Amino acid sequence: MTALSPYRDAIRILFILVKGSISLKQSGDSNLVAVFKGEARLHACDFWMRYPDYLADELLDRFERRGDLSDLEAVHSIFSEEEPELRKFPMIRYRFGAYEKIDNSMSILRSRDLISIARKVENDVLKETDFIIHKSAFSFTTSIEEEWPPLSWYAKRAELVADLAGQRGGTELKARQYEQIEYASTQSGGTIPSISSRVKKRYEDLILHNTTESATG
């Protein structure tokens, strides 16, 4: 594992925002085209980006609900590419779950006119933070995929995470992540541990079970 550079960190965040955004209608500005709802939701999606093993476990849950083989294929790719070891970038658990300051990333993205931030304040209390995605962000991420193929992983993974998150808000997503005992039992300020071994065994047992059922059915 290597430390994240500020720019690579910003690229990862930008792909999450772009892939997880919804169309912004009647903004009054043709450059403001989409919105990503909520900072808590951003942190929850970033957690799945940075912990492939937790993402894999969530995909296995969805496979057991829906039976979509593409979820199993995604899990297979995660483990065959050794992502829990090579692509894990730890996060700290604070009061409301996995968290890391994103000020530097936001400064980079805002300085390049890729996003803007909308904050809702009531009685001097911050209630909500949304991220407005500019038209230039979409063309910029497309150019990254075309010109820097190694970084296209971020696009594909952010798209998978966005699909998994759906339209669930940050509170619901974080509550879901708190159902993982290792996540929930991490002390405040502590690093959230890996669950790679447990999830890999679950995946292998699930494959064996499905193979056995197919052979006997």
N, C-alpha and C positions, 0 to 999 in steps of 0.2 A: 504494500500500500504506500502511495506517495501523497504528499500534502497537496491540497488543491491550490492552484494559483488563483488570484482574484479574477482573472479573465475567464478561466475555465469554469470557475464557480458561477460567474455571471452568465456564461453560455448555457450552462445546465438550467439555471433559473429561468432564462429566457425561453428555452424550449418548453419547460413546464407551463409557463404563462401562455405561450402561443397555443400549444396543443390542448390545454385545459380551459381555454377561453370560450365564451359564447359571443355571438354577434351583438354588436351594440347598435341598436336602431335609433335613427333620428337623433344623432349626437350633435348635429349642427356644425360638425367639422369633418370633412371627408377624410382627414388623416386619422381620426379616432374611430377605429373599426370594430373593436372587440373589448371585452372586459373579463378579467379573471376575478372571481368573487371570493374575497376574504384572505387575510394573511394566515389565519390558522389552517385554512385549506391548503395554502401554498406549502406550509411546513409539513403537513401530513403527506402531501404528494412527494415532497422532497425526501421524506423519510423512506418511502418505497423506492425512490431512485437510488438512494445511497445504501440501502440494505436489501440486496437482491434475495437473500434468504427469507426475509419477512414477506417480500413481494411474492415469492414462490409459494409460500404457505397460503397466502390469500388467493392465489390462482388455483391452488388445489381445492380450496373451499368452493370456489366458483365452479370448478369442474364437477365436483360432487353434486352441486345443485343443478347444473345445466347439461353436463355431459358433453361439452364442447371440447373436441380433441385439440383444438388450437391452444387451449390453456395448458394441456399436458405437454405439448410441443414447446411452449414457452418455458416451462419449468425444466424440461430436458435441456434446452439451450443454456439456461442459467447455470446448471450444474456441469454440463459438458465443457462450457467455457470457463469454469472455475471462477465465476463471478463473485460468489461470497468471499473469496480470498483476494481477488484481484481488483474488484470494483467496489468494495465496501469502503465507505468514508464515514466513520463513526459520528454519531450525534449525541448530544447531552440531553438527559431528561430533566426538565424543569417542572414547575407546578402543573402546567397544562400539556405536558408531553414533550416529544422530541422537538428540539428547538436549536436554532443557530442564528446569530445576528446576520441580517442580509443587507445591512446598510451599504457596505462596499459594493455589492452586486448591483443594488438599486442605483447607486451613484453613477456607476459605469453605464448602465442601461439608460438612465435618464439623460446623462450628458451626451449621449449619441441619438437622442430624440427617438428612442425605440418604445418607451413606455412613459406614462405619467401616473401619479398616485392620487386617488380620491379618498379622502378621509371624512367619515361622518362623526361629528362631535355633538354630544348633547349634554348641556349643563357642565361644560368644561371637561367632560369625560369622553375619551375616544371609544366609540361604539363599534366601528367597522372600518376596515381598510380594504379598498378595492384597487385593482391594477388595470389601468386603461392601456390597451395594446394599440400601438400605432400601426398604420399601414406598412411603414418601413420595416417593422419587426418581422412581418411575414416574408417580405422579399429578402431580408437579411438572413433569416434562418434557412430559406430555400437555397441561397447562395452558399451557405456553410455546408449544407448537405452535398451540393454539387462540386464544390471546390476543395473540400477537406473531408474526404470519405471516412477517415477514422472517427471524426466527430459525428457522423451520421448515427452512431449508436445512441447518442443523446436524443435525437429526434424519434427514433423507433421506440426507445424506452419510455420517453415522455408520452408518446401516443398510447402505449400500452397502459401506463399508469392512469392517464386521463380516462381511458375506457373503463378501467377498473373502478375508478373513483365515481364516474358518472356525474350526476348533479348533486351528490351528497355534499353537505357543507363541512367545514372544518371540524365542528364539534362532533358530528356523527362519525367522521373518518377517524378522528383521534380516539373516540370511544371504542371504535372497532379495533384499533391498534392496541388499546389498553387491555383487550381481552387476551393478549399474549402475556403469559405470566412473567416471562423474563423482562419484558418491557415494563410491565406494571410494578414489578418488585425492585426495579432499579432505583436506588436512592436519588433524591433530587440533587442535581449537580454531578451525578455519575454518568459514565458512558454506557449506553444501551448495548448489551452483549449480543453476540451472534447466536442464531438458532439453527445454523446450517446443518449440523449433524442430525438433529431431530427431523428437520424438514426433508432432508435427503432420504432418510430411512422411511418416512411417511410416503414419499414419492415412489420409492422402490417397492414398498409393500403394496401400494395401490396398483402399480403396473403388474406385479405378480398376481394380485387378486383378479384383475381384469383379464389377464392372460389365461389364468386357470378357469375362469368362468366361460371364456370363449372356447376353450378346449373341451370343456364338459357340456357346453350348451348345445 
